[in-house]
């Protein structure tokens, strides 16, 4: 049990004293970058889906 308590104590000390947290501005900038990257990836997947769907419709003549 002492090992578990020691682990939690060391973890708390590391998080509060050794970890450098981003500023609010950095956090907002990174969130915007992630949002834009997610939208770009979603658009690429959408384009690939539509293209493959159109190719399969041409091959199989379904609609």
Predicted model as a PDB file, atoms N, CA, C, CB and O in Angstrom, pLDDT in the B-factor column:
MODEL        1                                                                  
ATOM      1  N   UNK A   1       0.824  -1.191   0.000  1.00 79.00           N  
ATOM      2  CA  UNK A   1       0.000   0.000   0.000  1.00 79.00           C  
ATOM      3  C   UNK A   1       0.871   1.259   0.000  1.00 79.00           C  
ATOM      4  CB  UNK A   1      -0.939  -0.004   1.209  1.00 79.00           C  
ATOM      5  O   UNK A   1       0.498   2.281  -0.577  1.00 79.00           O  
ATOM      6  N   UNK A   2       2.024   1.176   0.647  1.00 81.00           N  
ATOM      7  CA  UNK A   2       2.917   2.331   0.699  1.00 81.00           C  
ATOM      8  C   UNK A   2       3.431   2.681  -0.691  1.00 81.00           C  
ATOM      9  CB  UNK A   2       4.093   2.059   1.644  1.00 81.00           C  
ATOM     10  O   UNK A   2       3.638   3.855  -1.000  1.00 81.00           O  
ATOM     11  N   UNK A   3       3.640   1.660  -1.539  1.00 89.00           N  
ATOM     12  CA  UNK A   3       4.097   1.921  -2.903  1.00 89.00           C  
ATOM     13  C   UNK A   3       3.048   2.689  -3.699  1.00 89.00           C  
ATOM     14  CB  UNK A   3       4.435   0.607  -3.611  1.00 89.00           C  
ATOM     15  O   UNK A   3       3.383   3.588  -4.470  1.00 89.00           O  
ATOM     16  N   UNK A   4       1.791   2.339  -3.513  1.00 91.00           N  
ATOM     17  CA  UNK A   4       0.707   3.007  -4.227  1.00 91.00           C  
ATOM     18  C   UNK A   4       0.608   4.461  -3.788  1.00 91.00           C  
ATOM     19  CB  UNK A   4      -0.632   2.283  -3.990  1.00 91.00           C  
ATOM     20  O   UNK A   4       0.486   5.351  -4.629  1.00 91.00           O  
ATOM     21  N   UNK A   5       0.658   4.714  -2.492  1.00 93.00           N  
ATOM     22  CA  UNK A   5       0.599   6.093  -1.994  1.00 93.00           C  
ATOM     23  C   UNK A   5       1.803   6.891  -2.454  1.00 93.00           C  
ATOM     24  CB  UNK A   5       0.515   6.112  -0.466  1.00 93.00           C  
ATOM     25  O   UNK A   5       1.672   8.066  -2.800  1.00 93.00           O  
ATOM     26  N   UNK A   6       2.982   6.267  -2.464  1.00 93.00           N  
ATOM     27  CA  UNK A   6       4.176   6.941  -2.962  1.00 93.00           C  
ATOM     28  C   UNK A   6       4.054   7.295  -4.433  1.00 93.00           C  
ATOM     29  CB  UNK A   6       5.395   6.073  -2.745  1.00 93.00           C  
ATOM     30  O   UNK A   6       4.487   8.364  -4.864  1.00 93.00           O  
ATOM     31  N   UNK A   7       3.464   6.394  -5.197  1.00 94.00           N  
ATOM     32  CA  UNK A   7       3.256   6.655  -6.620  1.00 94.00           C  
ATOM     33  C   UNK A   7       2.363   7.877  -6.824  1.00 94.00           C  
ATOM     34  CB  UNK A   7       2.638   5.427  -7.305  1.00 94.00           C  
ATOM     35  O   UNK A   7       2.677   8.750  -7.633  1.00 94.00           O  
ATOM     36  N   UNK A   8       1.247   7.939  -6.089  1.00 94.00           N  
ATOM     37  CA  UNK A   8       0.338   9.069  -6.238  1.00 94.00           C  
ATOM     38  C   UNK A   8       0.986  10.366  -5.771  1.00 94.00           C  
ATOM     39  CB  UNK A   8      -0.948   8.818  -5.462  1.00 94.00           C  
ATOM     40  O   UNK A   8       0.764  11.415  -6.376  1.00 94.00           O  
ATOM     41  N   UNK A   9       1.772  10.315  -4.718  1.00 94.00           N  
ATOM     42  CA  UNK A   9       2.460  11.508  -4.226  1.00 94.00           C  
ATOM     43  C   UNK A   9       3.465  12.004  -5.254  1.00 94.00           C  
ATOM     44  CB  UNK A   9       3.163  11.218  -2.890  1.00 94.00           C  
ATOM     45  O   UNK A   9       3.526  13.201  -5.532  1.00 94.00           O  
ATOM     46  N   UNK A  10       4.252  11.100  -5.820  1.00 94.00           N  
ATOM     47  CA  UNK A  10       5.232  11.487  -6.835  1.00 94.00           C  
ATOM     48  C   UNK A  10       4.549  11.996  -8.099  1.00 94.00           C  
ATOM     49  CB  UNK A  10       6.141  10.306  -7.173  1.00 94.00           C  
ATOM     50  O   UNK A  10       5.033  12.936  -8.729  1.00 94.00           O  
ATOM     51  N   UNK A  11       3.437  11.385  -8.471  1.00 94.00           N  
ATOM     52  CA  UNK A  11       2.693  11.836  -9.654  1.00 94.00           C  
ATOM     53  C   UNK A  11       2.162  13.246  -9.451  1.00 94.00           C  
ATOM     54  CB  UNK A  11       1.533  10.877  -9.963  1.00 94.00           C  
ATOM     55  O   UNK A  11       2.251  14.080 -10.352  1.00 94.00           O  
ATOM     56  N   UNK A  12       1.612  13.513  -8.277  1.00 93.00           N  
ATOM     57  CA  UNK A  12       1.093  14.846  -7.979  1.00 93.00           C  
ATOM     58  C   UNK A  12       2.222  15.882  -8.015  1.00 93.00           C  
ATOM     59  CB  UNK A  12       0.395  14.859  -6.601  1.00 93.00           C  
ATOM     60  O   UNK A  12       2.054  16.960  -8.585  1.00 93.00           O  
ATOM     61  N   UNK A  13       3.344  15.566  -7.423  1.00 93.00           N  
ATOM     62  CA  UNK A  13       4.471  16.497  -7.425  1.00 93.00           C  
ATOM     63  C   UNK A  13       4.962  16.764  -8.850  1.00 93.00           C  
ATOM     64  CB  UNK A  13       5.619  15.946  -6.565  1.00 93.00           C  
ATOM     65  O   UNK A  13       5.289  17.900  -9.195  1.00 93.00           O  
ATOM     66  N   UNK A  14       5.011  15.729  -9.660  1.00 92.00           N  
ATOM     67  CA  UNK A  14       5.464  15.911 -11.033  1.00 92.00           C  
ATOM     68  C   UNK A  14       4.516  16.797 -11.820  1.00 92.00           C  
ATOM     69  CB  UNK A  14       5.610  14.569 -11.722  1.00 92.00           C  
ATOM     70  O   UNK A  14       4.952  17.676 -12.563  1.00 92.00           O  
ATOM     71  N   UNK A  15       3.218  16.569 -11.658  1.00 92.00           N  
ATOM     72  CA  UNK A  15       2.232  17.363 -12.399  1.00 92.00           C  
ATOM     73  C   UNK A  15       2.244  18.817 -11.955  1.00 92.00           C  
ATOM     74  CB  UNK A  15       0.833  16.778 -12.220  1.00 92.00           C  
ATOM     75  O   UNK A  15       2.117  19.718 -12.785  1.00 92.00           O  
ATOM     76  N   UNK A  16       2.394  19.059 -10.655  1.00 90.00           N  
ATOM     77  CA  UNK A  16       2.308  20.430 -10.155  1.00 90.00           C  
ATOM     78  C   UNK A  16       3.619  21.197 -10.255  1.00 90.00           C  
ATOM     79  CB  UNK A  16       1.853  20.418  -8.732  1.00 90.00           C  
ATOM     80  O   UNK A  16       3.597  22.426 -10.314  1.00 90.00           O  
ATOM     81  N   UNK A  17       4.768  20.507 -10.275  1.00 92.00           N  
ATOM     82  CA  UNK A  17       6.037  21.222 -10.223  1.00 92.00           C  
ATOM     83  C   UNK A  17       6.910  21.058 -11.468  1.00 92.00           C  
ATOM     84  CB  UNK A  17       6.800  20.769  -9.037  1.00 92.00           C  
ATOM     85  O   UNK A  17       7.680  21.963 -11.793  1.00 92.00           O  
ATOM     86  N   UNK A  18       6.811  19.943 -12.164  1.00 91.00           N  
ATOM     87  CA  UNK A  18       7.728  19.682 -13.273  1.00 91.00           C  
ATOM     88  C   UNK A  18       7.103  19.865 -14.653  1.00 91.00           C  
ATOM     89  CB  UNK A  18       8.259  18.293 -13.159  1.00 91.00           C  
ATOM     90  O   UNK A  18       7.812  20.111 -15.629  1.00 91.00           O  
ATOM     91  N   UNK A  19       5.808  19.749 -14.735  1.00 89.00           N  
ATOM     92  CA  UNK A  19       5.127  19.863 -16.025  1.00 89.00           C  
ATOM     93  C   UNK A  19       4.928  21.332 -16.362  1.00 89.00           C  
ATOM     94  CB  UNK A  19       3.767  19.117 -16.006  1.00 89.00           C  
ATOM     95  O   UNK A  19       4.508  22.120 -15.515  1.00 89.00           O  
ATOM     96  N   UNK A  20       5.232  21.697 -17.607  1.00 90.00           N  
ATOM     97  CA  UNK A  20       4.954  23.059 -18.055  1.00 90.00           C  
ATOM     98  C   UNK A  20       3.643  23.042 -18.834  1.00 90.00           C  
ATOM     99  CB  UNK A  20       6.127  23.626 -18.931  1.00 90.00           C  
ATOM    100  O   UNK A  20       3.512  22.334 -19.833  1.00 90.00           O  
ATOM    101  N   UNK A  21       2.695  23.813 -18.376  1.00 90.00           N  
ATOM    102  CA  UNK A  21       1.382  23.858 -18.995  1.00 90.00           C  
ATOM    103  C   UNK A  21       1.336  24.999 -19.998  1.00 90.00           C  
ATOM    104  CB  UNK A  21       0.276  24.018 -17.932  1.00 90.00           C  
ATOM    105  O   UNK A  21       1.972  26.031 -19.779  1.00 90.00           O  
ATOM    106  N   UNK A  22       0.599  24.840 -21.093  1.00 94.00           N  
ATOM    107  CA  UNK A  22       0.512  25.920 -22.086  1.00 94.00           C  
ATOM    108  C   UNK A  22      -0.293  27.102 -21.541  1.00 94.00           C  
ATOM    109  CB  UNK A  22      -0.129  25.400 -23.391  1.00 94.00           C  
ATOM    110  O   UNK A  22      -1.145  26.955 -20.665  1.00 94.00           O  
ATOM    111  N   UNK A  23       0.009  28.267 -22.091  1.00 96.00           N  
ATOM    112  CA  UNK A  23      -0.781  29.446 -21.721  1.00 96.00           C  
ATOM    113  C   UNK A  23      -2.136  29.352 -22.410  1.00 96.00           C  
ATOM    114  CB  UNK A  23      -0.045  30.775 -22.112  1.00 96.00           C  
ATOM    115  O   UNK A  23      -2.345  28.515 -23.288  1.00 96.00           O  
ATOM    116  N   UNK A  24      -3.044  30.215 -22.002  1.00 97.00           N  
ATOM    117  CA  UNK A  24      -4.384  30.208 -22.590  1.00 97.00           C  
ATOM    118  C   UNK A  24      -4.314  30.509 -24.090  1.00 97.00           C  
ATOM    119  CB  UNK A  24      -5.294  31.236 -21.878  1.00 97.00           C  
ATOM    120  O   UNK A  24      -5.037  29.902 -24.880  1.00 97.00           O  
ATOM    121  N   UNK A  25      -3.457  31.433 -24.477  1.00 97.00           N  
ATOM    122  CA  UNK A  25      -3.307  31.770 -25.895  1.00 97.00           C  
ATOM    123  C   UNK A  25      -2.759  30.608 -26.708  1.00 97.00           C  
ATOM    124  CB  UNK A  25      -2.398  32.972 -26.052  1.00 97.00           C  
ATOM    125  O   UNK A  25      -3.235  30.343 -27.812  1.00 97.00           O  
ATOM    126  N   UNK A  26      -1.763  29.913 -26.172  1.00 97.00           N  
ATOM    127  CA  UNK A  26      -1.212  28.749 -26.852  1.00 97.00           C  
ATOM    128  C   UNK A  26      -2.274  27.660 -26.992  1.00 97.00           C  
ATOM    129  CB  UNK A  26       0.013  28.211 -26.091  1.00 97.00           C  
ATOM    130  O   UNK A  26      -2.382  27.013 -28.034  1.00 97.00           O  
ATOM    131  N   UNK A  27      -3.042  27.471 -25.948  1.00 97.00           N  
ATOM    132  CA  UNK A  27      -4.098  26.460 -25.972  1.00 97.00           C  
ATOM    133  C   UNK A  27      -5.129  26.773 -27.050  1.00 97.00           C  
ATOM    134  CB  UNK A  27      -4.781  26.365 -24.602  1.00 97.00           C  
ATOM    135  O   UNK A  27      -5.569  25.877 -27.769  1.00 97.00           O  
ATOM    136  N   UNK A  28      -5.513  28.036 -27.163  1.00 98.00           N  
ATOM    137  CA  UNK A  28      -6.477  28.429 -28.187  1.00 98.00           C  
ATOM    138  C   UNK A  28      -5.900  28.238 -29.585  1.00 98.00           C  
ATOM    139  CB  UNK A  28      -6.901  29.885 -27.987  1.00 98.00           C  
ATOM    140  O   UNK A  28      -6.592  27.751 -30.479  1.00 98.00           O  
ATOM    141  N   UNK A  29      -4.634  28.619 -29.780  1.00 98.00           N  
ATOM    142  CA  UNK A  29      -4.004  28.467 -31.095  1.00 98.00           C  
ATOM    143  C   UNK A  29      -3.917  26.993 -31.493  1.00 98.00           C  
ATOM    144  CB  UNK A  29      -2.599  29.096 -31.092  1.00 98.00           C  
ATOM    145  O   UNK A  29      -4.195  26.641 -32.639  1.00 98.00           O  
ATOM    146  N   UNK A  30      -3.538  26.150 -30.564  1.00 98.00           N  
ATOM    147  CA  UNK A  30      -3.445  24.731 -30.872  1.00 98.00           C  
ATOM    148  C   UNK A  30      -4.819  24.129 -31.156  1.00 98.00           C  
ATOM    149  CB  UNK A  30      -2.776  23.989 -29.724  1.00 98.00           C  
ATOM    150  O   UNK A  30      -4.951  23.251 -32.008  1.00 98.00           O  
ATOM    151  N   UNK A  31      -5.829  24.596 -30.451  1.00 98.00           N  
ATOM    152  CA  UNK A  31      -7.191  24.106 -30.700  1.00 98.00           C  
ATOM    153  C   UNK A  31      -7.652  24.485 -32.106  1.00 98.00           C  
ATOM    154  CB  UNK A  31      -8.171  24.671 -29.649  1.00 98.00           C  
ATOM    155  O   UNK A  31      -8.309  23.691 -32.779  1.00 98.00           O  
ATOM    156  N   UNK A  32      -7.314  25.684 -32.547  1.00 98.00           N  
ATOM    157  CA  UNK A  32      -7.678  26.115 -33.899  1.00 98.00           C  
ATOM    158  C   UNK A  32      -6.956  25.271 -34.942  1.00 98.00           C  
ATOM    159  CB  UNK A  32      -7.349  27.607 -34.100  1.00 98.00           C  
ATOM    160  O   UNK A  32      -7.552  24.877 -35.944  1.00 98.00           O  
ATOM    161  N   UNK A  33      -5.681  24.993 -34.712  1.00 98.00           N  
ATOM    162  CA  UNK A  33      -4.920  24.153 -35.644  1.00 98.00           C  
ATOM    163  C   UNK A  33      -5.538  22.760 -35.743  1.00 98.00           C  
ATOM    164  CB  UNK A  33      -3.446  24.051 -35.200  1.00 98.00           C  
ATOM    165  O   UNK A  33      -5.674  22.217 -36.839  1.00 98.00           O  
ATOM    166  N   UNK A  34      -5.907  22.186 -34.614  1.00 98.00           N  
ATOM    167  CA  UNK A  34      -6.526  20.856 -34.613  1.00 98.00           C  
ATOM    168  C   UNK A  34      -7.870  20.894 -35.328  1.00 98.00           C  
ATOM    169  CB  UNK A  34      -6.705  20.339 -33.171  1.00 98.00           C  
ATOM    170  O   UNK A  34      -8.193  19.973 -36.079  1.00 98.00           O  
ATOM    171  N   UNK A  35      -8.657  21.939 -35.109  1.00 98.00           N  
ATOM    172  CA  UNK A  35      -9.948  22.066 -35.782  1.00 98.00           C  
ATOM    173  C   UNK A  35      -9.785  22.158 -37.291  1.00 98.00           C  
ATOM    174  CB  UNK A  35     -10.695  23.288 -35.267  1.00 98.00           C  
ATOM    175  O   UNK A  35     -10.497  21.484 -38.035  1.00 98.00           O  
ATOM    176  N   UNK A  36      -8.859  22.980 -37.745  1.00 98.00           N  
ATOM    177  CA  UNK A  36      -8.632  23.138 -39.189  1.00 98.00           C  
ATOM    178  C   UNK A  36      -8.123  21.840 -39.800  1.00 98.00           C  
ATOM    179  CB  UNK A  36      -7.630  24.277 -39.459  1.00 98.00           C  
ATOM    180  O   UNK A  36      -8.574  21.440 -40.873  1.00 98.00           O  
ATOM    181  N   UNK A  37      -7.179  21.177 -39.121  1.00 98.00           N  
ATOM    182  CA  UNK A  37      -6.659  19.903 -39.630  1.00 98.00           C  
ATOM    183  C   UNK A  37      -7.779  18.857 -39.704  1.00 98.00           C  
ATOM    184  CB  UNK A  37      -5.503  19.389 -38.732  1.00 98.00           C  
ATOM    185  O   UNK A  37      -7.846  18.089 -40.663  1.00 98.00           O  
ATOM    186  N   UNK A  38      -8.643  18.827 -38.709  1.00 98.00           N  
ATOM    187  CA  UNK A  38      -9.763  17.875 -38.711  1.00 98.00           C  
ATOM    188  C   UNK A  38     -10.712  18.142 -39.864  1.00 98.00           C  
ATOM    189  CB  UNK A  38     -10.527  17.942 -37.388  1.00 98.00           C  
ATOM    190  O   UNK A  38     -11.186  17.207 -40.510  1.00 98.00           O  
ATOM    191  N   UNK A  39     -10.990  19.404 -40.127  1.00 98.00           N  
ATOM    192  CA  UNK A  39     -11.867  19.743 -41.252  1.00 98.00           C  
ATOM    193  C   UNK A  39     -11.241  19.363 -42.584  1.00 98.00           C  
ATOM    194  CB  UNK A  39     -12.192  21.232 -41.241  1.00 98.00           C  
ATOM    195  O   UNK A  39     -11.929  18.846 -43.465  1.00 98.00           O  
ATOM    196  N   UNK A  40      -9.946  19.612 -42.745  1.00 98.00           N  
ATOM    197  CA  UNK A  40      -9.268  19.248 -43.986  1.00 98.00           C  
ATOM    198  C   UNK A  40      -9.300  17.740 -44.190  1.00 98.00           C  
ATOM    199  CB  UNK A  40      -7.816  19.752 -43.979  1.00 98.00           C  
ATOM    200  O   UNK A  40      -9.581  17.268 -45.291  1.00 98.00           O  
ATOM    201  N   UNK A  41      -9.017  16.989 -43.143  1.00 98.00           N  
ATOM    202  CA  UNK A  41      -9.044  15.530 -43.250  1.00 98.00           C  
ATOM    203  C   UNK A  41     -10.456  15.040 -43.574  1.00 98.00           C  
ATOM    204  CB  UNK A  41      -8.540  14.882 -41.942  1.00 98.00           C  
ATOM    205  O   UNK A  41     -10.627  14.126 -44.380  1.00 98.00           O  
ATOM    206  N   UNK A  42     -11.460  15.644 -42.951  1.00 98.00           N  
ATOM    207  CA  UNK A  42     -12.844  15.257 -43.230  1.00 98.00           C  
ATOM    208  C   UNK A  42     -13.204  15.541 -44.683  1.00 98.00           C  
ATOM    209  CB  UNK A  42     -13.809  15.996 -42.293  1.00 98.00           C  
ATOM    210  O   UNK A  42     -13.894  14.738 -45.311  1.00 98.00           O  
ATOM    211  N   UNK A  43     -12.754  16.657 -45.223  1.00 98.00           N  
ATOM    212  CA  UNK A  43     -13.037  16.988 -46.625  1.00 98.00           C  
ATOM    213  C   UNK A  43     -12.328  16.028 -47.578  1.00 98.00           C  
ATOM    214  CB  UNK A  43     -12.612  18.432 -46.928  1.00 98.00           C  
ATOM    215  O   UNK A  43     -12.886  15.651 -48.608  1.00 98.00           O  
ATOM    216  N   UNK A  44     -11.099  15.631 -47.238  1.00 98.00           N  
ATOM    217  CA  UNK A  44     -10.377  14.666 -48.066  1.00 98.00           C  
ATOM    218  C   UNK A  44     -11.100  13.325 -48.058  1.00 98.00           C  
ATOM    219  CB  UNK A  44      -8.923  14.497 -47.571  1.00 98.00           C  
ATOM    220  O   UNK A  44     -11.252  12.699 -49.107  1.00 98.00           O  
ATOM    221  N   UNK A  45     -11.540  12.884 -46.901  1.00 98.00           N  
ATOM    222  CA  UNK A  45     -12.273  11.617 -46.815  1.00 98.00           C  
ATOM    223  C   UNK A  45     -13.592  11.713 -47.579  1.00 98.00           C  
ATOM    224  CB  UNK A  45     -12.536  11.238 -45.338  1.00 98.00           C  
ATOM    225  O   UNK A  45     -13.982  10.758 -48.251  1.00 98.00           O  
ATOM    226  N   UNK A  46     -14.278  12.841 -47.487  1.00 98.00           N  
ATOM    227  CA  UNK A  46     -15.520  13.037 -48.234  1.00 98.00           C  
ATOM    228  C   UNK A  46     -15.270  12.964 -49.735  1.00 98.00           C  
ATOM    229  CB  UNK A  46     -16.158  14.383 -47.870  1.00 98.00           C  
ATOM    230  O   UNK A  46     -16.027  12.318 -50.460  1.00 98.00           O  
ATOM    231  N   UNK A  47     -14.213  13.623 -50.205  1.00 98.00           N  
ATOM    232  CA  UNK A  47     -13.891  13.603 -51.632  1.00 98.00           C  
ATOM    233  C   UNK A  47     -13.558  12.181 -52.088  1.00 98.00           C  
ATOM    234  CB  UNK A  47     -12.711  14.552 -51.934  1.00 98.00           C  
ATOM    235  O   UNK A  47     -13.995  11.760 -53.158  1.00 98.00           O  
ATOM    236  N   UNK A  48     -12.793  11.443 -51.292  1.00 98.00           N  
ATOM    237  CA  UNK A  48     -12.459  10.065 -51.643  1.00 98.00           C  
ATOM    238  C   UNK A  48     -13.710   9.193 -51.670  1.00 98.00           C  
ATOM    239  CB  UNK A  48     -11.437   9.493 -50.654  1.00 98.00           C  
ATOM    240  O   UNK A  48     -13.844   8.332 -52.540  1.00 98.00           O  
ATOM    241  N   UNK A  49     -14.618   9.404 -50.735  1.00 98.00           N  
ATOM    242  CA  UNK A  49     -15.856   8.639 -50.684  1.00 98.00           C  
ATOM    243  C   UNK A  49     -16.720   8.907 -51.908  1.00 98.00           C  
ATOM    244  CB  UNK A  49     -16.631   8.968 -49.415  1.00 98.00           C  
ATOM    245  O   UNK A  49     -17.241   7.980 -52.528  1.00 98.00           O  
ATOM    246  N   UNK A  50     -16.867  10.182 -52.251  1.00 97.00           N  
ATOM    247  CA  UNK A  50     -17.686  10.534 -53.418  1.00 97.00           C  
ATOM    248  C   UNK A  50     -17.063  10.005 -54.698  1.00 97.00           C  
ATOM    249  CB  UNK A  50     -17.866  12.055 -53.512  1.00 97.00           C  
ATOM    250  O   UNK A  50     -17.769   9.509 -55.577  1.00 97.00           O  
ATOM    251  N   UNK A  51     -15.723  10.110 -54.810  1.00 98.00           N  
ATOM    252  CA  UNK A  51     -15.053   9.633 -56.012  1.00 98.00           C  
ATOM    253  C   UNK A  51     -15.208   8.124 -56.154  1.00 98.00           C  
ATOM    254  CB  UNK A  51     -13.571  10.014 -55.987  1.00 98.00           C  
ATOM    255  O   UNK A  51     -15.523   7.634 -57.239  1.00 98.00           O  
ATOM    256  N   UNK A  52     -14.992   7.387 -55.077  1.00 96.00           N  
ATOM    257  CA  UNK A  52     -15.127   5.928 -55.166  1.00 96.00           C  
ATOM    258  C   UNK A  52     -16.578   5.527 -55.422  1.00 96.00           C  
ATOM    259  CB  UNK A  52     -14.616   5.261 -53.875  1.00 96.00           C  
ATOM    260  O   UNK A  52     -16.837   4.551 -56.126  1.00 96.00           O  
ATOM    261  N   UNK A  53     -17.507   6.262 -54.863  1.00 95.00           N  
ATOM    262  CA  UNK A  53     -18.920   5.974 -55.105  1.00 95.00           C  
ATOM    263  C   UNK A  53     -19.274   6.198 -56.572  1.00 95.00           C  
ATOM    264  CB  UNK A  53     -19.810   6.847 -54.205  1.00 95.00           C  
ATOM    265  O   UNK A  53     -19.982   5.391 -57.175  1.00 95.00           O  
ATOM    266  N   UNK A  54     -18.787   7.282 -57.137  1.00 95.00           N  
ATOM    267  CA  UNK A  54     -19.067   7.565 -58.558  1.00 95.00           C  
ATOM    268  C   UNK A  54     -18.416   6.529 -59.465  1.00 95.00           C  
ATOM    269  CB  UNK A  54     -18.571   8.972 -58.936  1.00 95.00           C  
ATOM    270  O   UNK A  54     -19.018   6.111 -60.454  1.00 95.00           O  
ATOM    271  N   UNK A  55     -17.206   6.113 -59.145  1.00 95.00           N  
ATOM    272  CA  UNK A  55     -16.529   5.098 -59.960  1.00 95.00           C  
ATOM    273  C   UNK A  55     -17.286   3.778 -59.897  1.00 95.00           C  
ATOM    274  CB  UNK A  55     -15.071   4.900 -59.489  1.00 95.00           C  
ATOM    275  O   UNK A  55     -17.463   3.122 -60.924  1.00 95.00           O  
ATOM    276  N   UNK A  56     -17.731   3.381 -58.726  1.00 94.00           N  
ATOM    277  CA  UNK A  56     -18.478   2.129 -58.599  1.00 94.00           C  
ATOM    278  C   UNK A  56     -19.821   2.212 -59.304  1.00 94.00           C  
ATOM    279  CB  UNK A  56     -18.685   1.780 -57.130  1.00 94.00           C  
ATOM    280  O   UNK A  56     -20.273   1.227 -59.887  1.00 94.00           O  
ATOM    281  N   UNK A  57     -20.460   3.364 -59.260  1.00 93.00           N  
ATOM    282  CA  UNK A  57     -21.730   3.513 -59.987  1.00 93.00           C  
ATOM    283  C   UNK A  57     -21.515   3.392 -61.495  1.00 93.00           C  
ATOM    284  CB  UNK A  57     -22.386   4.870 -59.655  1.00 93.00           C  
ATOM    285  O   UNK A  57     -22.341   2.815 -62.201  1.00 93.00           O  
ATOM    286  N   UNK A  58     -20.394   3.942 -61.986  1.00 93.00           N  
ATOM    287  CA  UNK A  58     -20.091   3.805 -63.405  1.00 93.00           C  
ATOM    288  C   UNK A  58     -19.799   2.354 -63.782  1.00 93.00           C  
ATOM    289  CB  UNK A  58     -18.906   4.687 -63.774  1.00 93.00           C  
ATOM    290  O   UNK A  58     -20.229   1.890 -64.838  1.00 93.00           O  
ATOM    291  N   UNK A  59     -19.079   1.642 -62.934  1.00 93.00           N  
ATOM    292  CA  UNK A  59     -18.726   0.264 -63.218  1.00 93.00           C  
ATOM    293  C   UNK A  59     -19.927  -0.677 -63.184  1.00 93.00           C  
ATOM    294  CB  UNK A  59     -17.692  -0.202 -62.240  1.00 93.00           C  
ATOM    295  O   UNK A  59     -20.069  -1.550 -64.040  1.00 93.00           O  
ATOM    296  N   UNK A  60     -20.784  -0.489 -62.191  1.00 92.00           N  
ATOM    297  CA  UNK A  60     -21.913  -1.397 -62.013  1.00 92.00           C  
ATOM    298  C   UNK A  60     -23.219  -0.879 -62.590  1.00 92.00           C  
ATOM    299  CB  UNK A  60     -22.100  -1.677 -60.569  1.00 92.00           C  
ATOM    300  O   UNK A  60     -24.203  -1.618 -62.634  1.00 92.00           O  
ATOM    301  N   UNK A  61     -23.255   0.358 -63.029  1.00 87.00           N  
ATOM    302  CA  UNK A  61     -24.445   0.919 -63.659  1.00 87.00           C  
ATOM    303  C   UNK A  61     -25.626   1.046 -62.715  1.00 87.00           C  
ATOM    304  CB  UNK A  61     -24.838   0.082 -64.825  1.00 87.00           C  
ATOM    305  O   UNK A  61     -26.772   0.968 -63.157  1.00 87.00           O  
ATOM    306  N   UNK A  62     -25.381   1.237 -61.441  1.00 77.00           N  
ATOM    307  CA  UNK A  62     -26.472   1.390 -60.474  1.00 77.00           C  
ATOM    308  C   UNK A  62     -26.644   2.866 -60.126  1.00 77.00           C  
ATOM    309  CB  UNK A  62     -26.198   0.555 -59.192  1.00 77.00           C  
ATOM    310  O   UNK A  62     -25.730   3.678 -60.262  1.00 77.00           O  
ATOM    311  N   UNK A  63     -27.827   3.166 -59.681  1.00 65.00           N  
ATOM    312  CA  UNK A  63     -28.086   4.519 -59.213  1.00 65.00           C  
ATOM    313  C   UNK A  63     -29.361   4.540 -58.430  1.00 65.00           C  
ATOM    314  CB  UNK A  63     -28.156   5.504 -60.373  1.00 65.00           C  
ATOM    315  O   UNK A  63     -29.768   5.594 -57.941  1.00 65.00           O  
TER     316      UNK A  63                                                      
ENDMDL                                                                          
END                                                                             
